[in-house]
């Protein structure tokens, strides 16, 4: 009896699942699909022309690019975005000497506590400090940015689909909604006038809902003067800071991939060795059985 109840229950469950699948498939096939502004204008993130050195099967960090990216973050992005998971001492991995790291840390102002009074104050940073937030709290951050809290950039390339390509595309993707056309040759103003950016918002086809509160942070060639003499064009600055944020999110990326290749090689060698050992052992047993 229990077995019969189990069979009947399973059949009923299978029927319900099949009915739900058929109903959903029929609805999907027959109902008209509503076109939205996001579907019509959103673009897939892309990397800079020529690709990036830290992607693929054999990634490498371009140290000079990472230093330029740090400079862009410091002079542009840090005005609104924090980097709270990274400490100043981590800059030594970008080729800076100990003295340079100390000097760089001291150029930042971080929160501190007066040892005599216990009151909160500010002081020059030290290598053990983490990068400070530009705002005292989330309320202050929202008040200064049209009620949008700028995200911390420590893990931004991990938190966004397409990672560094998203950062690069977003920084270079600001467009005029009155003139930018989609694949159908229509502007946002023509196709979806209700989705035009409101006060304090900016149109960017590489942003999920097209309109974001962040004004174009990179807007002028030479906005940053690179120490190595590289021309600071908008695509160059965007590519550099995207590389830096990729490193910030995963400094061990290159070492991890190299270790992965070493592990794969070891496993391949161990597999071949185990197969040859198996052949050797069982071949002797087979000879004994024949004897």
N, C-alpha and C positions, 0 to 999 in steps of 0.2 A: 504494500500500500504506500509506504514512504517513497519507494522508488517511482511509483506511478505519479505521485504528487510532484516529485522533483522533475520528472519528464514534462508534465503538463505546465509547470511553472516556467521551465526553460523554453518551451514552445511559445508560451504567451509573451515572454520577454523578447524572444527573437522576432515575433510578429510585430510587437510595438516598435522595436528598433527599425525593422524594415519599413513599417508604415511611416515613421518619422522621416526616414531617408527619402522615400518616394515622394512624400508631401513636400519636403524641402527642395528636392530636385525639380519637381513640377513648378513650384512657386518661382524658383530661380530662373527657370527656362521661359516662363510665360509672362511674368511681371516685367514691365519696362524698368530699366535701370536709370535712376535719377543721376544726372550729371551734376557734380558739385564743383565749386571753384578749386578745391584742393586737387581733385582728380584731373581737372583740365589744365591746371597751371603748375602743379608741383613737379619739380625736376629731381632726378636721381643724382646724388652726390658723385663727384668725380675728383680724381687726384690731379695735380699739376701736369702740364704737358711734359712728357718724358718720364713720368713715373716718379717714384720716391725710392731712396736707397734702403729704407728700413722695412720694406715689404717684400714678400716673396719667400723662396726657399732658402735664400742665403742673405738675410738682411744685414745691413751695416749702418752704424750711426755716422753721419757726417758731422764731426765735432764742430767745425766752423759754422755749419748751418744751425746746430743746436745753440751755439753762443749767440748767433744773430737772433734766433727765435726768442731766447731769454731776454735780449735787449728790447725786442718788440713788446714782449709781455710787460717788462718793467716800465717802459715809457708810454705804453698805450693801454694795455689790457688791465693792468693793476689798479687803474683809477676806479674801476667798478667791480672787478672780479678778484676773488681770493684764490690762494693756492695752498690751502691749509694742511694738506697731507705731505708737503715737501718742506724740508729744512734747508737752511742756507748751506750747511755742510755738504749736502748732496751736489752742490755745484762743482765740487772737486772732480766729479765724474765727467764734467764737461771740459776738463783740461785746465781748469783754473788752479793756480798754486795755493798753498795754505795761506800765504799773505794776501793773495787776491781775494780768497773767500772771506777772510776776516774783514778786509776793506769793503767788500761788496755788502756783507751783512751789516756793517756799521753805517752804510749809506741808507739803510731802511730804519724807520721808526716803529718800534713794537711796544705793546702794552707792558707795563712793569708795575712794581709795588715799591713805594718808598720804605726802605728798611727801618727808618726812624719813626715814621708816623703810621705806616701801614696803609696809607692812602694810595689809590690807583694813580699812576702817572705814566709817562712814556719815556723811553730810553733808546739809545742806538742798539741795533740788533747785534747778536753774536752768532757764531756758526751753529750753535745748538738750537737756536730759535727757529720756529717755523715761519713761513711767509705770513705776514699779518693780513687781516681782512681790512678793506678800506672803510668799512662801516662798523659802528659799535654793536649793532644787532640787526635782525631781519626787518624790524619796523623802520629803522632808519634807512636801510637799503631800499625798501619798497617806496618810502616817501620820496627818495631822490631819483627814482626811476619809473615814474608813472605807474606805481603800484605793482611793478614787476621786480622780483628779487633776482639780481644777477646770480647765476649758479657758480658754485666753486668749480674751478677748472682743473683740480687735481686729477680727476678721473673722467673728464669730459669725453675723451676719445674712447673710453670704455662704456660710457653711459649712453652714447648716441650711436645709432646704426650707421655703419660705414666709417666710424671713427674719425681718423685724421682727414679723410676725404670730405666728411661732413663739415669739419671746421674750415677747411680751405674753401669749399663751395659757398658756405655761408658768408665768409668774409669778403669774397669776391662777387657775391650774387645779388647785391642790391640793385633794383631796377625801378624805372618809372612806370607805375601801373597804367598810365595813360598812353604810353607808347610801346611797352613790351608786349609782344605777341606770342601766343602759344603755337602749337603745331597746326592748329586750324586757322591761323592768321588773325585771331581775335585778341583784342586787348581785354584786360580785366574790367576796365570801365565799360566796355561794350557788352561783354558776356555776363558779367556778374557785378553790376553796379553796387549792389548791397554789400559786397565783400571788399569794397575799396577801403584802404587803411584809414582809420579814424585819427583823431587828434593824438599826437604823440606816438603813432605807429608808423612802421616803415615796411614797404613791400619787398619781399625776398622770396622768389620761387623755390629756393632750396630750404626754406623753413617749413615745418610741418603744416601749419595753418596759414601760410603765406605772409601774414603780417606780424611783426614783432616790435617790442618796445625799444630794443637796442638800435640806436642810430648807427650808421656806418662808422665803425671805429677806424678803419683804414680808408682814407679818401684822397690822399695826395702823395704823389711821387716825392720822395725825399722827406717824408714825414718823420722818419727815423734816419739818423746819420750813422751808418754802420762803421764800426771801428776798423774793419778789414777792407773798407773801400768799395764793397759791393753796392751796386746801384739799388736803392730802396724803392723799387716799383711796387705797386699794389700787389700783383701776383707773387712777387718775391717775398714781401713781408708776410703775406698770408701763408705761403708755403713754409717759411721759416718758423713762424709761431705754431703752425700745425705740427711740424716736426718736433718742436720743443715740448708741446703738450702731449704728444705721443710718448716721448721719452719720460715725461713727468708721471704719466699714468702707469708706465711699465719700464723702469730703467733697465730691468734684466731681460728685456725682449730678445736682444741679439744673443746673449749668453744662453737663454732658454732654448732658442732654436738650435744653436750649436750643440747643446747638451742633448737635445732630442735626436739629432742626427747621430751622435755618438751612441746613444741608447739603441737606436734602430740598427746601427752597425753591429753592436754587441749581440743583440737579439738574433740578427741574421746569422752571425757566426755561431752562436750557441745552438741555433736550430740545425744548421748544417752539421755541427759536431755531434749533436744528439742523434741525427739521422744516420750518420756514419757509424756511430757506436751501436745503434740498434741493428744496423745491417751486419756488423761484425759479430755481435752476440748471437743473433738468431741464425746466422749462417752456420755457426758451429753447432748449435742445437739441431739444426736440420741434418747436418752430416752425421751426427750421433744417431738420430732416429733411423737414417738409412742403413747405418751399420747394424 
